[in-house]
C-alpha cells in the first residue's frame, strides 16, 4: 500500500510539473506568438462617407472628388499618443433611382479601405439620378455592415451629406443616431443648402443626438485652388516616385495602372489638385502592400522565401533572394528620399497657400476637417 501511495504521489507531482510547464509554454510570447489572439493598439481614423447621389447632388460629388486629397493630407498630420493613426474610408451612396428600392435605395460602394487609389476610383465612379433619400436607414446600414472595431482610441466618424428632410424613410433618424452614439460613433451631418433650412429639416437634430457637428455648405460652388511656385517641382517628383514601385502578385500591373489613372483624375481638376494627391502619396497613409514589394516587405510577416517567380516583375525574375532584397532596399531608400523632398516642398507650399487664401472656401473639405479636429480633440488626438 505504501508503495502504491508513493507511486501515486510521484505521478501527481510529475503531472503537476508537466502541467505548469505546459501552461508556461502556452503563455510564452516567443514560443506561441502566432497562436494567441492579438488586440491591435494601432489607432485608426475610420470615416464613413454617406453621399446623396440623387439628381441635385452633382456638385456634392464633384467636391468629394476634387477635395479628397486635401482631406487625406490634413488627416496625415494627426497623432494620438505620439503615434500616427491609420486612415480607413468607407463610401455609401443613397437616394439614387438606379439603386435597389427594396434596400432603401442604398449601396455600399466601398467597405473600410486603406487603399487611397481605390477610394479615389470609387468616388469617380459615382453618378447621380433622382430618388428617395432615407437618412436614418443609410446610417443604420453603415453601422451594421462596417467593421468599426472596439479600440477606444479609434476615431469613428460618419459624415452624411444631402439636401432632403432627414426624416424620410421607415427607420427613424433618432434611433439611428442613438445607436451610433452607443457604439462610440459620431454622426456629422452636412446639409447641402441654406443653414436654417437644414435645421428645420432636422439635419442638426440628427447630429446633436450623436454628439456630432451640423454644417451647411454650398455644394454647387466650384472648388477653389491656389497655384504655388512649388507645384511644378512636386509634380516632377511624382514621376520619380511612381518609378520606385515594384509590382508583385497577380494584381500588380492592374494596381499600377490604377495609380496612374488616379493621378490623371486628380490632374483633371487642376495641377494644384494633382499636387495635393502627390503629397498624399508621400505620406504614411499611402501604402500598397498588396501589390508593391517595398510596402509589402515592411510587414513583419512578409517572407521573401514565399515569393513565386511568376509573381515577380521582369527586372527581378530569376534573381536570387539576396539580389531581390538588395534591389528592394535600394528602391526603398530612393523612395524615402523622394518623399522627404515632396514633404519639404509641401511645407513651403502650405505656407504660401495660407498667406494667399483670404477665407476658407472649399465646402465639403472644410466641413469635414473642422468636425474631425473638434471630435479628435476629445480623444487626445493632436495635429503636427
Rosetta blueprint (number, residue, H / E / L):
1 X L
2 X H
3 X H
4 X H
5 X H
6 X H
7 X H
8 X H
9 X H
10 X H
11 X H
12 X H
13 X H
14 X H
15 X H
16 X H
17 X H
18 X H
19 X H
20 X H
21 X H
22 X H
23 X H
24 X H
25 X H
26 X H
27 X L
28 X L
29 X L
30 X L
31 X L
32 X L
33 X L
34 X L
35 X L
36 X L
37 X L
38 X L
39 X L
40 X L
41 X L
42 X L
43 X L
44 X E
45 X E
46 X E
47 X E
48 X E
49 X E
50 X E
51 X E
52 X E
53 X L
54 X L
55 X H
56 X H
57 X H
58 X H
59 X H
60 X H
61 X H
62 X H
63 X H
64 X H
65 X H
66 X H
67 X H
68 X H
69 X H
70 X H
71 X H
72 X H
73 X H
74 X H
75 X H
76 X H
77 X L
78 X E
79 X E
80 X E
81 X L
82 X L
83 X E
84 X L
85 X L
86 X E
87 X E
88 X E
89 X E
90 X E
91 X E
92 X E
93 X E
94 X E
95 X L
96 X L
97 X L
98 X L
99 X L
100 X L
101 X H
102 X H
103 X H
104 X L
105 X L
106 X E
107 X E
108 X E
109 X E
110 X E
111 X E
112 X E
113 X E
114 X L
115 X L
116 X H
117 X H
118 X H
119 X H
120 X H
121 X H
122 X H
123 X H
124 X H
125 X H
126 X L
127 X L
128 X L
129 X L
130 X L
131 X L
132 X L
133 X L
134 X L
135 X H
136 X H
137 X H
138 X H
139 X H
140 X H
141 X H
142 X H
143 X H
144 X H
145 X H
146 X L
147 X L
148 X L
149 X L
150 X L
151 X L
152 X L
153 X L
154 X L
155 X E
156 X E
157 X E
158 X E
159 X E
160 X E
161 X E
162 X E
163 X L
164 X L
165 X L
166 X L
167 X L
168 X L
169 X L
170 X L
171 X L
172 X L
173 X H
174 X H
175 X H
176 X H
177 X H
178 X H
179 X H
180 X H
181 X H
182 X H
183 X L
184 X L
185 X L
186 X E
187 X E
188 X E
189 X E
190 X E
191 X E
192 X E
193 X L
194 X L
195 X H
196 X H
197 X H
198 X H
199 X H
200 X H
201 X L
202 X L
203 X H
204 X H
205 X H
206 X H
207 X H
208 X H
209 X H
210 X L
211 X L
212 X L
213 X L
214 X E
215 X E
216 X E
217 X E
218 X L
219 X L
220 X L
221 X L
222 X L
223 X L
224 X L
225 X L
226 X L
227 X L
228 X L
229 X L
230 X L
231 X H
232 X H
233 X H
234 X H
235 X H
236 X H
237 X H
238 X H
239 X H
240 X H
241 X H
242 X H
243 X L
244 X L
245 X L
246 X L
247 X E
248 X L
249 X L
250 X L
251 X L
252 X H
253 X H
254 X H
255 X H
256 X H
257 X H
258 X H
259 X H
260 X H
261 X H
262 X H
263 X H
264 X H
265 X H
266 X H
267 X H
268 X L
269 X L
270 X L
271 X H
272 X H
273 X H
274 X H
275 X H
276 X H
277 X H
278 X H
279 X H
280 X H
281 X H
282 X L
283 X L
284 X L
285 X L
286 X L
287 X L
288 X L
289 X L
290 X L
291 X L
292 X E
293 X H
294 X H
295 X H
296 X H
297 X L
298 X L
299 X L
300 X L
301 X L
302 X L
303 X L
304 X H
305 X H
306 X H
307 X L
308 X L
309 X H
310 X H
311 X H
312 X L
313 X L
314 X H
315 X H
316 X H
317 X L
318 X L
319 X L
320 X L
321 X H
322 X H
323 X H
324 X H
325 X H
326 X H
327 X H
328 X H
329 X H
330 X H
331 X H
332 X H
333 X H
334 X H
335 X H
336 X H
337 X H
338 X H
339 X H
340 X H
341 X H
342 X H
343 X H
344 X H
345 X H
346 X H
347 X H
348 X H
349 X H
350 X H
351 X H
352 X H
353 X H
354 X H
355 X H
356 X H
357 X L
358 X L
359 X L
360 X L
361 X L
362 X L
363 X H
364 X H
365 X H
366 X H
367 X H
368 X H
369 X H
370 X H
371 X H
372 X H
373 X H
374 X H
375 X H
376 X H
377 X H
378 X L
379 X L
380 X L
381 X E
382 X E
383 X E
384 X L
